[in-house]
Amino acid sequence: MTSDPTITGVRSAELPTHYPRTVGRNARLGSHGDGGTSAIAIIDTDSGQSGWGLIEQAVSATMIDDVVGRPLSELIDPNHGVRADRHCWLDAPLHDLLGVVLDLPVYAILGGRGSTAVEVYDGAIYFDDLDPESAPRGTEAVLANCRADRKLGYRDFKIKIGRGNRWRDRDAGDRRDVEITRLVRDAYPDTRILVDANDGYDLTGFQRYLDAVADVGLYWVEEPFADDADDLAQLRDHLNEISPQTLIAEGETDPDLDELLPIAAAGHIDVLLMDVMSFGISRWRRTMAELIKHGVVGSPHAWGRPLKTVYAAHLAAGLGNIPVVEGVPGSTERVDLGSHVFADGILTLSDRPGFGLSLLAG
Ligand SMILES: [Mg+2]
């Protein structure tokens, strides 16, 4: 690095975060709330430059002491990311700071192998038909969410399915999944539809669901059931018969790449979903070549925090091999999206340094 500032401090903050509406249940979990907070760390340096980003761990004095006094180059390598696992809790803030110091957007540091116009789907279509419990709103609630998110600029929808796993009688829940999938397709004939079961089916049940929506032309099916090589092979066979274009997306929950990559190499997983935060930017940087070698694309899981969508988009524009990114509709207090533009399902990244996001004074 031409300039190599020394870390002088790390501060943390909690930024109130707002989804456009309360987001309901999925196949495994209860209400996802109205946004909660986004935990961030801000790294200060002796040059006056700073970087900031989301963190997921509680911060201790020991963790901060371990980075203060070190030059930036000791913590992060521009070509590979954060050097030591114990510093990976600062993965996003360190990448932002590196961008500021190098005067480059993160996607450029990552190689600029993808387009800066990143396709983003709407990841916020949950089981709102089942709420409120006392007087469920029914299928119209889901269609209303699609309409609202279209107005925010989204074009493609990921629909949560698996109502029969916890919240409804198996048959009734499965029927509702089919009904909603078909209703969304009828309302939006040209849009991409993804479905995410959060492992809420078994193979046989999921094959039944697919048979009932075969003509919908699903873009991808995500986590239909707990990872199992034989079941995924059978799922691929089944899809090849009824909807060969439909992709299989896996690897969000507790990803074990040693297990998943051979399945991908066999053609039974098409998209890997490791989370942009918990798996991390640095590990994505070190793993993408492996994905390409095995003929599988990536799409870093982003649900939960709107800022994760921006990070995932930087990975798409930087590493390539990420055809579409999960959108988390909402806003984060004190964060100015700067010159990033989201319209017509495309997030166009600005060329400002770091992640291109401004943290306003709190
Ligand atoms: Mg998922």
Residues whose N, C-alpha, C, O or C-beta is under 5 A from the ligand:
A	BS01	MG	D196 E252
